[in-house]
Amino acid sequence: MAYEFKLPDLGEGLTEGEIARWLVAEGQEIGEDDPLVEVQTDKTTVEIPSPAAGRVARILVAEGEVVPVGTVLVVIGEDGAAPEPAPPAEQPVRATPLVRRIAQELGVDLATVTATGPGGRITEDDVRGAAAPSGPSEGRREPLRGVRRLIVEHMARAHREVPAVTWVEECDFSSVDLRRLVPTVLKAAAEALQEFPELNARLEGDEIAYLDRYDIGVAVQTDQGVVVPVVRDCDSRSVDELAAEIERLAGAARDGKLAPEELRGSTFTVTSAGKLAGLFQTPLVNHPEVAILSIGRVADRPVVRDGQVVVRPVGYVSVTFDHRVVDGARAAAFGLSVIARLERA
C-alpha cells in the first residue's frame, strides 16, 4: 500500500508553495510525524512532518520547484515499492505571475521559451532572453528562490496596483526611550488608527473594509530579505508587552522559524531600519493594506524651541498611503497624531 502526500493548504490565501528542502531521501525509512520536507511560503519556511510511516518510494517534486496546493509531492510505500509511473503527460508551463506578466508585455509565448529555472520553471531572464537578440550573458546569475522570489512578486504587485503617495514630517523623540522605539511607535500608531479608520482598512473590490482590530506588521531584516511578522492587539497591549512580542517575532524571523499565521492578517505596517534608515524613506504599501509608517534615523539635530536653538533627538516620520482609499489631508492628520503621541510619550 502506498500513500501519496499532497502539498496541503498551509493557510488563508495560499495557492502554491516552493519546495525549499527535502529532509528525506528515496529509499529511506521514516516514521509518522518525522520531518519530511520544508516548504517556503509567505516569506517563511514551514517544516512539514510525514503523515505516514514507511519507506520513501518516490520524491516527485524537486527542490526549488513551485507547485500549486494539492500537488503530489512524495509517495510513501509501506513495502518500499514505488508505484508504476503514470504515462508521460504534456508538462504545463511553469512561471510565476510576475514572469507571465513580463512575457505578455514583451509579446513572448511562454510555450516557446526554454526554462532554466528549478523544476523546469521559466524565469524572467528566460523570457527576456527570448525577446532580445541572442548574445553572451554577463555577470553571475542565479534563479529567484525562496524569500527573494516572494519579495519580487509582492513588491511588483504593490507597485503596479497601488497609487501611493508619501507624506513626511519631523518628530522630536526626546520623550521616547529609543531602546524601545519600535514598540512605542506601534502603540502610538494603534491609538491614532482608531481616530483615522481609513488607514486601518482594505480595498476589496468596490468596497472599503474598515477593520476593528489593530494587528500591526513590523518589518524585520533577515539574511534572506525583509519579512513582516504581525504583532496582534497593539491597541490593548502595553509598550513593555509589545517590546517582548517584537523581540520574540524578530528572533524567530531571523532564525527562519516563524509560523505561517505569524505572517498573515496585518492591518497596518511599521518599519524602522535604525542606523541604516537614512534621513527618511518612501516605503511601499504592504498590499493589501492601504498605509505604512516608517521612522527615519533618529539623531541629535539643532532645532528651535522657544526662540532658542537647542539640540534634540529628531527623526522623520513617513506615511505612505493608497490614495484610492485615503485622502492626503487625512493621511497628514494621522501622521501628526502619531507624532503628537510620540512627543508626549
Secondary structure, 3 states (H helix, E strand, C coil): CEEEEECCCCCCCCCEEEEEEECCCCCCEECCCCEEEEEEECCEEEEEECCCCEEEEEECCCCCCEEECCCEEEEEECCCCCCCCCCCCCCCCEECHHHHHHHHHHCCCHHHCCCCCHHHEECHHHHHHHHCCCCCCCCCCCCCCHHHHHHHHHHHHHHHHCCEEEEEEEEECCCCCHHHHHHHHHHHHHHHHHHCHHHCEEEECCEEEECCCCCEEECEEECCEEECCEECCCCCCCHHHHHHHHHHHHHHHHCCCCCHHHHCCCCEEEEECHHHCCCCCCCCCCCCCCEEEEECCCEEEEEEECCEEEEEEEEEEEEEEECCCCCHHHHHHHHHHHHHHHHCC
